[in-house]
């Protein structure tokens, strides 16, 4: 896990790129043919959404138990690879590519369609490994991932061999079970996370807007076997959070909201583009409190992982109970959320504003209204807000949806991690406490100077 944000460097401002106006629509437009980075079946986003949402929600089959011995065997393989390659699996070092090749071979043999995506960081070639399980609705993708790189100072068994091994064994369990969920399943292993989420940022940034919008959820697993563990759940997407909390509650294991690395692992790359995210964590360098020790056991006054980013992050630095519980929770989430065809309401009415609105550079806000009429009752619990914003440094932007009564719903915060261009994403907000009819407003603020942009268009889907 990367806990220190990189230094933010502004690039010179550029002029907004003009584009033709688009006509507003009262229904979803038919999407272009859909081809993901990892080859998969082609589907229209509109027809996929219609099929998923017009059919009853599928019941989730029970996930199989993920054998601790199998996860530990993968960890042992990663330790051996590090030991044979200078003691680590760091970006740009031979141990990292050897680990990618090792995992890819297992997935290929299990029937996955795999893709190795290359990128460059710090003058070295990096790699992401993407694995798609054949079948499921490719317009409604559930993805689980973990970063595969370690720091250069050690083999990184907890950080993040633990997450990488658990994701691998869950993917292999899908193959063993010949599991065919409603949603398309995809798994990822990210490179150069320790340098600032480089690999996952590269992956998400290079997807088309259609490909991004097809990812209905991303689950992240970074450090899930700390030797003095806590049980932390990301509090990002409520539906994903609930699946994890319910799993641990059923086993009598209390959880807490994850805050130590909030937004500083690979889920942030997805969240920054409006993709729902969630995940698990067992703690890094923060100290376990007395209350936490009473709740979870372990040693109060000691770090959750005293070998964090150190040479002692070996196989001996892994807590088997935490690894076993979190691996089972991972599989439970994949099976449960994979059976969810998307739910929600029929996206039959879209209210859109296609007028360009300039975003002032670090001075004030840009607002764009959409008038909603002919609805009855309250707004939905999962209102979808699609935004298309052209900007030369998207990390500067804070985006809010304002309800007709002025209540603000935060869609995106500024982020020093996020140096990409543009915001083309679909967000979901629980606005069930609001009246549907009235003027809804997209408010965009550029909180730093030196960059330029404009709201191209945005829409509400009821």
C-alpha positions in Angstrom: 0.0 0.0 0.0 1.2 3.5 -0.9 0.5 5.9 2.0 2.3 9.0 0.9 0.8 11.0 -2.0 3.2 12.0 -4.8 4.2 15.6 -5.2 1.7 17.4 -7.4 3.1 19.1 -10.5 0.9 21.4 -12.6 1.1 21.1 -16.3 0.7 24.2 -18.5 -3.0 25.1 -19.1 -4.4 24.1 -22.5 -7.4 25.4 -24.3 -10.6 23.3 -24.1 -11.2 21.1 -27.1 -14.3 22.0 -29.0 -16.7 19.3 -29.9 -20.1 19.3 -31.6 -23.3 19.7 -29.5 -25.3 16.5 -28.9 -29.0 16.4 -29.0 -30.6 15.7 -25.7 -32.5 12.4 -25.3 -35.4 11.0 -23.3 -34.0 7.5 -23.5 -30.6 5.7 -23.3 -28.8 5.9 -26.6 -27.6 2.7 -28.1 -23.9 2.3 -27.2 -21.2 1.5 -29.6 -19.8 -2.0 -29.8 -17.9 -2.9 -26.7 -14.4 -4.3 -26.7 -12.4 -4.4 -23.5 -8.6 -4.4 -23.1 -8.8 -8.1 -22.3 -10.7 -9.7 -25.2 -14.2 -10.6 -24.2 -17.6 -11.0 -25.8 -19.1 -7.9 -27.4 -22.4 -6.4 -26.1 -24.2 -3.1 -26.5 -24.2 -1.1 -23.3 -27.8 -0.1 -23.8 -29.1 -3.7 -24.5 -27.0 -5.1 -21.7 -28.5 -2.6 -19.2 -32.0 -3.3 -20.5 -31.5 -7.1 -20.2 -30.0 -6.8 -16.8 -32.6 -4.5 -15.4 -35.7 -6.0 -16.9 -35.0 -9.5 -15.6 -35.4 -10.4 -11.9 -32.3 -10.1 -9.8 -30.6 -13.5 -9.5 -30.1 -15.2 -6.2 -26.4 -15.6 -5.2 -25.1 -19.1 -4.9 -23.0 -19.7 -1.8 -19.3 -19.1 -2.5 -17.0 -22.1 -1.9 -14.6 -22.1 1.0 -11.2 -20.7 -0.1 -8.6 -23.1 1.3 -6.0 -21.3 3.4 -3.5 -23.8 2.3 -4.0 -22.9 -1.4 -3.6 -19.1 -0.7 -0.5 -19.8 1.4 0.9 -21.9 -1.5 0.5 -18.9 -3.8 2.3 -16.7 -1.2 5.1 -19.3 -1.0 5.5 -19.0 -4.7 5.7 -15.2 -4.6 8.3 -15.5 -1.8 10.4 -17.9 -3.9 10.1 -15.6 -6.9 11.3 -12.6 -4.7 14.1 -14.6 -3.2 15.4 -15.7 -6.6 15.3 -12.1 -7.9 17.1 -9.9 -5.5 14.6 -10.2 -2.6 11.7 -8.2 -4.0 9.0 -7.9 -6.7 9.4 -4.1 -7.2 8.5 -2.2 -10.3 11.2 -2.4 -12.9 12.9 -5.4 -11.2 13.0 -8.9 -12.6 11.0 -10.3 -9.7 7.9 -8.4 -10.7 7.7 -9.6 -14.3 8.4 -13.2 -13.0 5.4 -12.9 -10.7 3.2 -11.7 -13.6 4.3 -14.6 -15.8 3.7 -17.1 -12.9 0.2 -15.9 -12.2 -0.7 -15.6 -15.9 0.3 -19.2 -16.5 -2.1 -20.4 -13.8 -5.0 -18.3 -15.1 -4.4 -19.4 -18.7 -4.4 -23.0 -17.7 -7.7 -22.4 -15.8 -9.5 -21.1 -18.9 -9.2 -17.3 -18.4 -8.6 -14.8 -21.2 -5.5 -12.9 -20.0 -3.9 -9.7 -21.1 -0.6 -8.2 -20.0 -0.8 -4.4 -20.3 2.5 -2.5 -20.5 3.2 1.1 -19.2 6.2 3.1 -18.4 7.1 4.7 -15.0 10.4 6.0 -13.7 12.0 4.9 -16.9 11.1 1.3 -16.5 8.5 -0.9 -18.1 5.6 -1.9 -15.9 2.9 -4.5 -16.3 -0.7 -5.0 -15.4 -2.2 -8.5 -15.6 -5.9 -8.6 -16.5 -7.9 -11.9 -16.5 -11.5 -12.2 -17.9 -13.7 -15.2 -17.1 -15.7 -16.1 -20.1 -19.5 -15.4 -19.9 -21.7 -13.0 -18.0 -23.0 -9.7 -19.0 -20.0 -7.7 -20.4 -22.0 -4.5 -20.0 -22.1 -5.1 -16.3 -18.6 -6.1 -15.1 -17.6 -7.0 -11.5 -13.9 -6.6 -11.0 -11.6 -7.6 -8.1 -7.9 -6.7 -7.9 -4.7 -6.3 -5.9 -1.3 -4.7 -6.5 1.4 -7.3 -7.2 4.4 -5.1 -6.8 6.4 -4.9 -3.5 8.7 -2.1 -2.4 12.4 -2.7 -3.2 13.3 -3.3 0.4 11.6 -6.6 0.9 9.5 -9.5 -0.6 6.2 -7.9 0.3 4.3 -10.9 1.6 1.6 -8.9 3.4 2.0 -5.9 1.2 0.7 -7.1 -1.1 1.4 -10.8 -1.6 -1.6 -11.4 0.6 -4.1 -9.6 -1.6 -2.6 -10.9 -4.8 -2.7 -14.5 -3.6 -6.3 -14.3 -2.3 -7.5 -12.7 -5.6 -5.7 -15.5 -7.6 -7.2 -18.3 -5.5 -10.7 -16.8 -5.8 -10.3 -16.6 -9.6 -9.1 -20.2 -9.7 -12.1 -21.2 -7.5 -14.4 -19.5 -10.1 -12.9 -21.8 -12.7 -13.0 -25.0 -10.6 -16.7 -24.4 -9.9 -17.4 -23.5 -13.5 -19.2 -20.6 -12.0 -21.4 -18.6 -14.4 -22.7 -15.5 -12.7 -25.0 -12.9 -14.3 -22.2 -10.3 -14.3 -19.0 -10.6 -16.2 -16.1 -11.3 -13.9 -12.7 -9.7 -14.3 -9.6 -9.9 -12.1 -6.6 -7.6 -12.1 -3.0 -7.5 -10.7 -1.5 -4.0 -10.8 2.0 -2.8 -11.2 3.8 0.2 -9.7 1.2 0.8 -7.0 4.0 1.7 -4.6 5.0 4.5 -7.0 1.6 6.1 -6.8 -1.1 3.8 -8.2 0.6 4.0 -11.6 -0.6 0.7 -13.1 -4.2 0.9 -12.1 -4.4 4.6 -13.1 -3.0 3.6 -16.5 -5.6 0.9 -16.9 -8.6 2.9 -16.0 -7.5 6.0 -17.8 -7.0 4.1 -21.1 -10.5 2.6 -21.1 -13.1 4.2 -23.2 -16.0 5.9 -21.4 -18.2 2.9 -22.5 -15.7 0.4 -21.1 -15.5 2.4 -17.8 -19.2 2.6 -17.4 -19.5 -1.1 -17.9 -17.6 -1.7 -14.7 -20.3 -1.8 -12.1 -18.0 -2.4 -9.2 -14.3 -2.8 -8.3 -13.2 -4.7 -5.2 -9.7 -4.0 -3.8 -7.5 -6.2 -1.5 -4.3 -4.6 -0.2 -2.7 -5.9 3.0 -5.3 -8.5 4.2 -3.1 -10.6 6.5 -1.3 -8.1 8.8 0.4 -9.9 11.7 -1.4 -7.8 14.4 -4.6 -7.5 12.3 -7.7 -5.4 12.4 -10.7 -6.0 10.2 -11.3 -2.8 8.2 -13.9 -2.4 5.5 -13.9 0.4 2.9 -16.8 2.8 3.3 -17.1 3.8 -0.3 -20.0 2.1 -2.2 -22.8 1.3 0.4 -23.9 -1.9 -1.4 -20.4 -3.3 -1.5 -19.7 -2.2 2.0 -22.8 -4.0 3.3 -21.8 -7.3 1.6 -18.5 -7.3 3.5 -19.9 -6.2 6.8 -22.7 -8.8 6.7 -20.2 -11.5 6.0 -18.1 -10.7 9.0 -21.1 -10.0 11.2 -22.4 -13.5 10.4 -19.1 -14.9 11.7 -19.1 -12.7 14.8 -16.1 -10.7 13.7 -16.6 -6.9 14.3 -15.4 -4.5 11.7 -14.4 -0.9 11.5 -14.3 1.6 8.6 -10.9 1.7 6.9 -9.2 5.2 7.2 -5.5 4.6 7.3 -5.0 4.2 3.5 -8.3 5.8 2.4 -8.0 6.6 -1.3 -4.3 5.5 -1.4 -4.6 2.1 -2.9 -5.7 1.0 -6.4 -9.4 1.5 -5.7 -8.8 5.2 -5.9 -8.0 4.9 -9.6 -11.5 3.5 -10.2 -13.3 5.7 -7.7 -11.9 8.8 -9.4 -13.8 7.8 -12.6 -17.1 7.3 -10.7 -16.8 3.5 -10.6 -18.3 2.0 -7.3 -15.5 0.6 -5.1 -15.0 -1.4 -1.9 -12.5 -3.6 -0.3 -10.8 -5.0 2.8 -7.7 -4.1 4.8 -6.0 -5.3 8.0 -3.8 -2.3 8.9 -0.3 -1.0 8.2 1.9 1.3 10.3 -0.8 2.7 12.6 -0.9 1.5 16.2 -3.6 -0.9 17.4 -5.6 0.7 20.3 -6.5 -1.0 23.5 -10.2 -1.1 22.4 -9.2 -2.7 19.1 -7.1 -5.3 20.9 -10.0 -6.1 23.1 -12.2 -6.5 20.0 -9.8 -8.4 17.7 -7.1 -9.7 19.9 -3.5 -9.0 19.2 -1.2 -6.5 20.9 -2.3 -2.9 21.8 0.3 -0.2 21.3 1.9 -2.1 18.4 1.5 -1.4 14.7 -0.9 -3.6 12.8 2.1 -4.5 10.6 5.5 -3.6 12.2 7.2 -4.9 9.1 5.4 -2.6 6.7 7.6 -1.7 3.8 10.5 -3.6 5.4 12.7 -6.6 4.7 10.9 -8.6 7.4 7.7 -8.6 5.4 8.2 -12.3 4.7 6.0 -15.4 5.0 6.5 -15.1 8.8 4.8 -11.7 8.7 1.4 -13.1 7.7 -1.5 -13.9 10.1 -3.2 -17.0 8.9 -6.5 -16.3 10.5 -6.8 -12.9 8.9 -5.7 -14.3 5.6 -8.3 -17.1 5.8 -11.2 -14.8 6.8 -10.5 -12.2 4.2 -10.0 -14.7 1.4 -13.4 -16.2 2.2 -14.9 -12.7 2.4 -13.4 -11.9 -1.0 -15.0 -15.0 -2.6 -18.3 -14.3 -0.8 -18.4 -10.8 -2.4 -17.5 -12.1 -5.9 -20.3 -14.7 -5.7 -22.8 -12.4 -4.1 -22.2 -9.3 -6.2 -21.6 -11.3 -9.3 -25.2 -12.6 -9.1 -26.6 -9.1 -8.9 -27.7 -8.2 -12.3 -27.6 -4.5 -11.5 -30.9 -3.9 -9.8 -32.1 -0.4 -9.9 -35.0 1.0 -11.8 -35.7 0.9 -15.5 -33.4 3.7 -17.0 -36.2 4.8 -19.4 -36.0 8.6 -18.9 -32.8 10.7 -19.2 -32.7 14.5 -18.5 -29.6 16.1 -20.1 -27.9 19.4 -20.5 -25.5 19.6 -23.5 -24.6 23.3 -23.2 -20.9 24.0 -22.7 -20.2 25.8 -19.4 -16.6 27.1 -18.8 -15.1 26.1 -15.4 -13.3 29.1 -13.9 -9.7 28.4 -13.1 -9.3 28.3 -9.3 -11.7 31.2 -8.7 -15.4 30.2 -8.6 -17.8 27.5 -9.5 -19.4 26.5 -12.7 -23.1 25.4 -12.6 -25.2 23.6 -15.1 -29.0 23.0 -14.5 -31.3 20.2 -15.6 -35.0 20.6 -15.2 -36.8 17.4 -14.2 -40.6 17.2 -14.7 -43.4 14.6 -15.0 -41.9 12.4 -12.3 -44.0 11.3 -9.3 -42.9 11.1 -5.7 -39.3 11.0 -4.5 -36.1 10.7 -6.4 -34.5 7.3 -6.6 -32.1 5.7 -4.1 -29.7 5.1 -6.9 -29.9 8.1 -9.2 -27.3 7.9 -11.9 -25.4 11.1 -12.8 -23.4 10.9 -16.0 -20.8 13.7 -16.5 -18.7 14.6 -19.4 -16.2 17.3 -18.3 -13.2 18.3 -20.4 -10.3 19.5 -18.2 -6.5 19.5 -18.4 -6.0 18.3 -14.7 -9.0 16.4 -13.4 -7.5 16.0 -9.9 -8.3 19.7 -9.4 -12.0 19.2 -9.6 -14.7 19.0 -6.9 -18.0 17.9 -8.3 -21.4 18.1 -6.5 -25.0 17.4 -7.5 -27.4 20.0 -6.0 -30.9 18.8 -5.4 -33.9 21.2 -6.1 -33.8 22.3 -2.4 -30.1 23.1 -2.6 -28.9 19.9 -0.7 -25.4 19.0 -2.0 -24.4 15.4 -2.8 -20.6 15.0 -3.3 -19.8 13.1 -6.5 -16.0 13.7 -6.6 -13.4 15.2 -4.4 -10.1 16.8 -5.6 -7.2 14.4 -5.5 -3.4 15.0 -5.8 -3.1 11.4 -7.0 -5.2 12.1 -10.1 -3.2 13.9 -12.9 -5.3 12.6 -15.8 -7.4 14.7 -18.2 -11.2 14.9 -18.2 -13.9 13.4 -16.1 -16.1 11.1 -18.1 -17.9 9.0 -15.6 -21.3 7.9 -14.2 -21.8 8.4 -10.5 -24.6 7.0 -8.3 -26.2 9.0 -5.4 -28.9 8.1 -2.9 -31.3 11.0 -3.3 -34.4 9.2 -2.1 -35.0 12.0 0.5 -35.5 14.5 -2.3 -38.5 15.3 -4.5 -37.8 14.1 -8.0 -39.3 17.1 -9.9 -37.5 20.4 -9.9 -34.2 21.9 -11.1 -31.1 19.8 -10.4 -27.7 21.4 -10.7 -24.2 20.1 -11.4 -21.7 22.2 -9.6 -18.0 22.0 -10.5 -15.2 23.8 -8.7 -11.6 24.0 -9.8 -9.7 24.3 -6.5 -6.2 25.0 -8.0 -5.0 27.4 -10.7 -3.1 26.8 -13.9 -5.6 24.5 -15.6 -8.6 24.9 -17.8 -11.8 23.1 -18.8 -15.5 23.1 -19.3 -18.6 21.1 -18.6 -19.4 19.4 -22.0 -22.6 17.7 -20.9 -24.2 15.9 -18.1 -27.4 13.9 -17.5 -29.6 12.3 -14.9 -31.1 8.8 -15.5 -34.3 8.0 -13.7 
